[in-house]
């Protein structure tokens, strides 16, 4: 475990999160259940915001990547620490608005935004819209004329930096579906088209991938992006005022991953900000307003998912399965890209983990697994199983596959547990059926 004061084994040998024993949580809240450590989220938000301010001054913004975990309460929480947020759909935008989040601190992303979504973003007054297709420039120009708005945009470019992560989450490869390639000349052509329109080109955006532990990938992206800013200044006399470097900081899922503390993440922010200042000075370009977009690193390790063990199946000489009351409907990441997790016996944390299990979901799919070949003490039906580091891309990716209901989300702080998202009901499932 990547333990901390608010995620540890208590004196009873039970898993404790946010000052609450998970066995007590399970007595009041049905499983499967997403549990989020509110104190951890608050601390990392504060450290991110303060570190960027200390190193880079007032010319920067930490913008939370909503896709990691989106609900009204997360927007209320991050706003207390002066974070912005990036959204990628009308649903995320409307959720932020409904929580009272400042629209001008929202950045609207997406590689195939609909007219409806773009019009909603424009009329809502979002801070920036990130353009990711040539035809989007024309569509957004038309919308600007329709509403008589001056629209500030960023152009998503591909700097060609390939981070060493799963290929599904590498987003800056040459053949990526995202962004305009700098090396091919597509980015320069897109810049020329935007500045020839009625849109305001404020700057550029890039995102090199996710689950990255090495700072050198980010520093290389800074080099490539600032070099392109220099090129735009020399070729087009264009001084861009915003540089958005995306996110992608890795988190601990199991012991194959590095264990980062909140202060380690602060060092990432510090190194990137200092590199931007260094490159700006060396290349004699305008110091840009710097935006960074962490998501997973804010909420990922803050979350666990709690289950009850169901039937246990022993296949002699081959495998033992523990079936849980959840599955790929509330965590599809193993099925999508073989994501690895740490699984623990939440009521028996100090016992010797000497029995190998695969954790099977309840969906009618052979691939519905949460983890394979994990070591636990012997598990009996009805015992609590916890999967760690599920705060990011679990609730966000949940579905109603097999007509299962999406679990609720609780925040825990100082031992107090509260719903921030109620669990779906059977009535919710049937509501829209004709």
C-alpha positions as CSV (number, residue, x, y, z in Angstrom):
1,X,0.0,0.0,0.0
2,X,1.0,3.6,-0.5
3,X,-0.1,4.4,3.0
4,X,-0.7,7.8,4.5
5,X,-2.3,9.2,7.6
6,X,-5.7,9.0,5.9
7,X,-5.2,5.6,4.3
8,X,-3.8,3.0,6.7
9,X,-4.4,-0.2,8.8
10,X,-6.0,0.6,12.1
11,X,-5.4,-1.1,15.4
12,X,-8.2,-3.7,14.7
13,X,-6.4,-4.7,11.5
14,X,-9.0,-3.1,9.3
15,X,-8.5,-0.8,6.4
16,X,-9.1,2.8,7.4
17,X,-9.7,5.7,5.0
18,X,-10.4,9.3,6.0
19,X,-10.4,8.4,9.6
20,X,-13.2,5.9,9.1
21,X,-13.0,2.1,9.5
22,X,-14.3,0.6,6.2
23,X,-16.2,-2.1,8.1
24,X,-18.3,0.7,9.8
25,X,-18.8,2.4,6.4
26,X,-20.1,-0.9,5.0
27,X,-22.7,-1.1,7.8
28,X,-24.3,2.1,6.6
29,X,-23.7,2.3,2.9
30,X,-24.3,-0.6,0.5
31,X,-21.6,-2.1,-1.7
32,X,-20.2,-1.8,-4.2
33,X,-19.2,1.7,-3.0
34,X,-16.8,4.3,-4.2
35,X,-15.1,5.9,-1.2
36,X,-13.1,9.1,-1.6
37,X,-10.6,10.6,0.9
38,X,-11.6,14.3,1.0
39,X,-8.7,15.4,3.1
40,X,-6.2,14.0,0.5
41,X,-7.9,15.7,-2.4
42,X,-7.9,19.0,-0.5
43,X,-4.2,18.8,0.4
44,X,-3.0,18.0,-3.1
45,X,-5.2,20.7,-4.6
46,X,-3.7,23.2,-2.2
47,X,-0.1,22.1,-2.8
48,X,-0.5,22.2,-6.6
49,X,-2.0,25.6,-6.5
50,X,0.5,27.1,-4.0
51,X,3.5,25.5,-5.7
52,X,2.6,26.9,-9.1
53,X,2.0,30.3,-7.6
54,X,5.4,30.3,-5.7
55,X,7.4,29.2,-8.7
56,X,5.6,31.0,-11.6
57,X,3.7,33.9,-9.9
58,X,0.2,34.8,-10.7
59,X,0.5,33.9,-14.4
60,X,-0.6,30.3,-14.0
61,X,-3.6,28.0,-13.3
62,X,-4.0,24.4,-12.2
63,X,-7.0,23.2,-14.2
64,X,-8.5,19.9,-12.9
65,X,-9.1,17.3,-15.6
66,X,-12.8,16.5,-15.0
67,X,-12.8,13.3,-17.0
68,X,-11.0,11.6,-14.0
69,X,-13.9,12.1,-11.7
70,X,-16.9,14.4,-12.3
71,X,-19.7,15.3,-9.9
72,X,-21.0,18.5,-8.4
73,X,-19.1,18.1,-5.2
74,X,-15.6,17.9,-6.8
75,X,-16.2,21.3,-8.4
76,X,-17.3,22.8,-5.1
77,X,-14.1,21.4,-3.5
78,X,-11.6,22.4,-6.1
79,X,-13.0,25.9,-6.3
80,X,-11.9,26.5,-2.7
81,X,-8.3,26.2,-3.9
82,X,-8.6,28.5,-6.9
83,X,-8.4,25.7,-9.4
84,X,-9.9,25.8,-12.9
85,X,-11.3,22.8,-14.6
86,X,-11.2,21.3,-18.1
87,X,-14.4,19.7,-19.5
88,X,-14.9,17.6,-22.6
89,X,-18.7,17.3,-23.0
90,X,-21.9,19.2,-22.4
91,X,-22.5,16.9,-19.4
92,X,-19.3,17.9,-17.7
93,X,-19.8,21.5,-18.5
94,X,-23.4,21.5,-17.1
95,X,-22.3,19.6,-14.0
96,X,-19.7,22.3,-13.3
97,X,-22.2,25.1,-13.9
98,X,-24.8,23.5,-11.7
99,X,-22.3,23.5,-8.8
100,X,-21.7,27.2,-9.3
101,X,-18.3,26.8,-10.7
102,X,-16.9,30.0,-12.4
103,X,-17.4,29.5,-16.2
104,X,-14.4,31.7,-17.1
105,X,-12.2,29.1,-15.3
106,X,-13.4,26.3,-17.5
107,X,-11.5,25.1,-20.6
108,X,-13.6,23.2,-23.1
109,X,-11.8,20.3,-24.8
110,X,-12.9,17.6,-27.2
111,X,-11.9,16.2,-30.6
112,X,-15.4,16.1,-32.0
113,X,-17.5,18.7,-30.3
114,X,-21.1,19.1,-31.6
115,X,-22.6,22.4,-32.6
116,X,-24.8,22.2,-29.5
117,X,-21.8,21.7,-27.2
118,X,-19.9,24.6,-28.8
119,X,-22.9,26.9,-28.5
120,X,-23.3,25.9,-24.9
121,X,-19.7,26.6,-24.2
122,X,-19.9,30.0,-25.9
123,X,-23.1,31.1,-24.3
124,X,-21.8,29.9,-20.9
125,X,-18.7,32.1,-21.2
126,X,-16.0,29.4,-20.8
127,X,-12.5,30.8,-20.5
128,X,-11.1,28.9,-23.6
129,X,-12.3,26.5,-26.2
130,X,-9.6,24.1,-27.4
131,X,-9.8,23.5,-31.2
132,X,-8.9,20.0,-32.4
133,X,-10.0,19.9,-36.0
134,X,-9.7,22.2,-39.1
135,X,-13.5,22.2,-39.7
136,X,-14.0,23.2,-36.0
137,X,-12.4,26.5,-36.8
138,X,-15.1,27.3,-39.4
139,X,-17.9,26.1,-37.1
140,X,-16.7,28.1,-34.2
141,X,-16.3,31.2,-36.3
142,X,-19.9,30.8,-37.5
143,X,-21.1,30.5,-33.8
144,X,-19.1,33.6,-32.9
145,X,-20.9,35.5,-35.6
146,X,-24.3,34.1,-34.5
147,X,-23.9,35.2,-30.9
148,X,-21.7,38.2,-31.5
149,X,-19.0,36.9,-29.2
150,X,-15.3,37.2,-29.1
151,X,-14.1,33.7,-28.5
152,X,-10.7,32.9,-27.0
153,X,-9.3,29.6,-28.3
154,X,-6.4,27.4,-27.8
155,X,-5.2,25.1,-30.6
156,X,-4.3,21.5,-29.6
157,X,-1.0,20.6,-31.1
158,X,1.0,17.4,-31.1
159,X,4.6,17.9,-30.1
160,X,5.6,14.4,-31.0
161,X,6.7,13.4,-27.4
162,X,5.8,9.7,-26.8
163,X,5.5,8.9,-23.1
164,X,6.1,5.3,-22.1
165,X,2.6,4.3,-21.1
166,X,-0.1,1.9,-22.4
167,X,-0.6,2.7,-26.1
168,X,-4.3,3.5,-25.5
169,X,-3.3,6.4,-23.2
170,X,-0.4,7.8,-25.3
171,X,-2.0,10.9,-26.9
172,X,1.0,12.6,-28.5
173,X,2.1,10.0,-31.0
174,X,2.4,11.0,-34.6
175,X,-0.7,9.0,-35.5
176,X,-2.8,10.2,-32.5
177,X,-6.4,11.2,-33.0
178,X,-5.7,14.3,-31.0
179,X,-4.1,17.5,-32.1
180,X,-2.3,19.0,-35.1
181,X,1.3,17.7,-35.6
182,X,4.0,20.3,-35.4
183,X,6.5,18.2,-37.4
184,X,4.2,17.7,-40.3
185,X,3.3,21.4,-40.6
186,X,-0.3,20.8,-39.8
187,X,0.0,22.8,-36.6
188,X,1.4,25.8,-38.5
189,X,-1.4,25.6,-41.1
190,X,-4.0,25.5,-38.4
191,X,-2.5,28.5,-36.6
192,X,-2.7,30.5,-39.9
193,X,-6.3,29.5,-40.4
194,X,-7.3,30.6,-36.8
195,X,-5.5,34.0,-37.0
196,X,-7.2,34.6,-40.3
197,X,-10.6,34.1,-38.7
198,X,-12.7,36.1,-36.2
199,X,-11.5,33.9,-33.3
200,X,-8.9,35.0,-30.8
201,X,-6.0,32.6,-30.7
202,X,-4.7,32.9,-27.1
203,X,-2.3,30.0,-27.2
204,X,-1.6,26.3,-27.7
205,X,-2.4,23.1,-25.8
206,X,-0.7,19.7,-25.7
207,X,-1.1,16.6,-23.7
208,X,1.6,13.9,-24.1
209,X,-0.2,11.0,-22.3
210,X,-1.2,9.6,-19.0
211,X,0.2,7.6,-16.1
212,X,3.7,9.2,-16.6
213,X,6.3,9.0,-13.8
214,X,9.3,10.5,-15.6
215,X,9.6,14.3,-15.5
216,X,11.9,14.3,-18.6
217,X,8.9,13.6,-20.9
218,X,7.2,16.8,-19.7
219,X,10.4,18.8,-19.9
220,X,10.9,17.7,-23.5
221,X,7.4,18.8,-24.3
222,X,8.2,22.2,-22.8
223,X,11.2,22.4,-25.1
224,X,9.2,21.5,-28.2
225,X,6.3,23.7,-27.4
226,X,8.3,26.8,-26.7
227,X,10.4,26.2,-29.8
228,X,7.2,26.3,-31.8
229,X,6.2,29.5,-30.0
230,X,9.5,31.0,-31.1
231,X,8.9,29.8,-34.7
232,X,5.4,31.5,-34.7
233,X,7.0,34.7,-33.5
234,X,9.6,34.6,-36.2
235,X,7.4,33.5,-39.1
236,X,4.1,35.2,-38.2
237,X,5.1,37.9,-35.6
238,X,2.7,36.1,-33.3
239,X,3.2,36.4,-29.5
240,X,0.9,33.8,-27.9
241,X,-0.1,34.5,-24.3
242,X,-1.2,31.1,-23.1
243,X,0.6,27.7,-22.9
244,X,-1.4,24.7,-21.7
245,X,0.8,21.6,-21.2
246,X,-2.0,19.2,-20.2
247,X,-1.6,16.7,-17.4
248,X,-0.7,13.0,-17.2
249,X,1.2,12.5,-13.8
250,X,1.2,8.9,-12.8
251,X,-0.1,7.4,-9.6
252,X,0.5,4.2,-7.6
253,X,-1.8,1.3,-8.5
254,X,0.5,-1.6,-7.3
255,X,4.1,-2.2,-6.4
256,X,5.2,-2.0,-10.0
257,X,4.5,1.7,-9.8
258,X,6.5,4.4,-8.1
259,X,5.1,5.7,-4.8
260,X,4.7,9.5,-5.0
261,X,3.8,11.7,-2.1
262,X,2.0,15.0,-2.4
263,X,5.4,16.7,-2.2
264,X,6.7,14.6,-5.0
265,X,3.9,15.9,-7.2
266,X,4.7,19.4,-6.1
267,X,8.3,18.8,-7.5
268,X,6.7,17.9,-10.9
269,X,4.9,21.3,-10.9
270,X,8.0,23.1,-9.8
271,X,10.2,21.5,-12.5
272,X,7.8,22.2,-15.3
273,X,7.3,25.8,-14.3
274,X,11.0,26.4,-13.9
275,X,11.6,24.8,-17.3
276,X,9.1,27.1,-19.0
277,X,10.7,30.1,-17.5
278,X,14.2,28.9,-18.6
279,X,13.0,28.2,-22.2
280,X,11.1,31.6,-22.4
281,X,14.3,33.4,-21.4
282,X,16.6,31.4,-23.7
283,X,14.3,31.8,-26.7
284,X,13.4,35.4,-26.0
285,X,9.6,34.8,-26.3
286,X,6.8,36.2,-24.2
287,X,6.3,34.6,-20.8
288,X,3.0,32.7,-21.3
289,X,0.1,32.2,-18.8
290,X,0.9,28.6,-17.8
291,X,-1.9,26.0,-17.5
292,X,-1.4,22.5,-16.1
293,X,-4.2,19.9,-16.1
294,X,-3.8,17.2,-13.5
295,X,-6.7,14.9,-12.9
296,X,-5.8,11.3,-12.0
297,X,-3.1,12.5,-9.5
298,X,-5.7,14.6,-7.6
299,X,-8.4,11.9,-7.2
300,X,-6.8,8.6,-8.2
301,X,-5.2,7.5,-4.9
302,X,-7.9,9.3,-2.9
303,X,-10.4,6.6,-3.9
304,X,-11.0,3.0,-3.0
305,X,-13.9,0.7,-4.1
306,X,-15.4,-1.5,-1.4
307,X,-17.1,-4.8,-2.3
308,X,-18.5,-7.9,-0.5
309,X,-17.2,-11.2,-1.6
310,X,-19.8,-13.5,-3.2
311,X,-19.3,-17.0,-4.4
312,X,-15.8,-18.5,-4.3
313,X,-15.0,-20.9,-7.1
314,X,-12.1,-23.3,-6.9
315,X,-10.9,-24.9,-10.1
316,X,-8.6,-27.7,-9.0
317,X,-5.0,-27.1,-9.9
318,X,-5.8,-24.1,-12.1
319,X,-7.4,-21.1,-10.4
320,X,-9.5,-19.7,-7.5
321,X,-12.0,-17.0,-8.2
322,X,-13.6,-14.6,-5.8
323,X,-16.8,-13.2,-7.3
324,X,-17.7,-9.7,-6.1
325,X,-20.9,-7.7,-6.1
326,X,-19.4,-5.3,-8.6
327,X,-17.5,-5.7,-11.9
328,X,-16.8,-4.1,-15.2
329,X,-20.0,-2.0,-15.0
330,X,-18.4,0.1,-12.2
331,X,-14.7,-0.5,-13.1
332,X,-14.1,-1.4,-16.8
333,X,-10.4,-0.5,-16.7
334,X,-9.1,-4.1,-16.5
335,X,-11.3,-5.1,-19.4
336,X,-10.2,-2.1,-21.4
337,X,-6.5,-2.2,-21.0
338,X,-5.5,-4.7,-18.4
339,X,-5.2,-2.1,-15.7
340,X,-3.5,-3.4,-12.6
341,X,-4.7,-2.8,-9.0
342,X,-3.9,-3.7,-5.4
343,X,-6.6,-5.8,-3.8
344,X,-6.8,-6.2,0.0
345,X,-8.9,-8.1,2.5
346,X,-10.3,-5.0,4.2
347,X,-11.2,-6.7,7.5
348,X,-8.0,-8.7,7.8
349,X,-5.2,-6.5,6.7
350,X,-2.5,-8.0,8.9
351,X,-3.1,-11.6,7.8
352,X,-0.5,-13.4,5.6
353,X,-1.5,-13.1,2.0
354,X,-0.6,-16.6,0.8
355,X,-3.5,-17.6,-1.4
356,X,-3.7,-16.6,-5.1
357,X,-7.1,-15.4,-6.4
358,X,-8.6,-13.7,-9.5
359,X,-11.3,-11.2,-8.7
360,X,-14.3,-11.8,-10.9
361,X,-17.2,-9.4,-11.6
362,X,-20.8,-10.4,-11.8
363,X,-21.3,-9.4,-15.5
364,X,-21.9,-12.0,-18.2
365,X,-18.4,-11.6,-19.8
366,X,-15.4,-13.9,-19.4
367,X,-13.3,-10.8,-19.4
368,X,-15.2,-9.2,-16.5
369,X,-12.3,-9.2,-14.0
370,X,-11.0,-6.6,-11.7
371,X,-7.7,-8.3,-11.0
372,X,-5.9,-11.5,-11.8
373,X,-3.5,-13.6,-9.6
374,X,-3.5,-11.4,-6.6
375,X,-2.4,-12.7,-3.2
376,X,-4.8,-12.5,-0.2
377,X,-5.5,-14.4,3.0
378,X,-8.2,-17.0,2.6
379,X,-11.4,-15.2,1.8
380,X,-14.9,-16.3,2.9
381,X,-18.2,-15.4,1.4
382,X,-19.5,-12.1,2.7
383,X,-16.1,-10.6,3.7
384,X,-15.1,-7.2,2.5
385,X,-12.7,-6.7,-0.4
386,X,-11.2,-3.3,-1.2
387,X,-9.5,-2.3,-4.4
388,X,-7.1,0.7,-4.0
389,X,-6.5,3.7,-6.2
390,X,-9.9,3.7,-7.9
391,X,-10.7,7.4,-7.5
392,X,-10.0,8.2,-11.2
393,X,-11.7,6.7,-14.3
394,X,-13.9,4.3,-12.3
395,X,-17.0,6.2,-11.4
396,X,-16.4,8.3,-14.6
397,X,-16.4,5.2,-16.8
398,X,-19.2,3.3,-15.0
399,X,-22.1,1.9,-17.1
400,X,-25.4,0.1,-16.8
401,X,-24.1,-3.0,-18.5
402,X,-26.4,-6.0,-17.8
403,X,-28.7,-3.4,-16.3
404,X,-26.6,-3.1,-13.2
405,X,-27.0,0.2,-11.3
406,X,-24.0,2.5,-10.8
407,X,-22.8,2.6,-7.2
408,X,-22.9,5.7,-5.0
409,X,-19.9,7.8,-4.1
410,X,-19.1,8.9,-0.5
411,X,-16.6,11.4,0.7
412,X,-14.9,10.7,4.0
413,X,-13.1,13.3,6.2
414,X,-12.3,13.1,9.9
415,X,-14.3,9.9,10.2
416,X,-17.5,11.5,8.8
417,X,-19.0,9.8,5.8
418,X,-21.5,11.5,3.4
419,X,-22.9,10.7,0.0
420,X,-21.9,13.1,-2.8
421,X,-23.5,10.9,-5.4
422,X,-26.4,8.7,-4.5
423,X,-26.4,5.2,-5.9
424,X,-28.7,4.6,-8.8
425,X,-32.0,2.9,-8.2
426,X,-33.9,0.4,-10.2
427,X,-36.3,3.2,-11.0
428,X,-33.4,5.2,-12.5
429,X,-32.7,2.3,-14.8
430,X,-36.2,2.2,-16.1
431,X,-36.9,5.9,-16.2
432,X,-36.3,6.5,-19.9
433,X,-37.7,3.3,-21.3
434,X,-40.8,3.7,-23.5
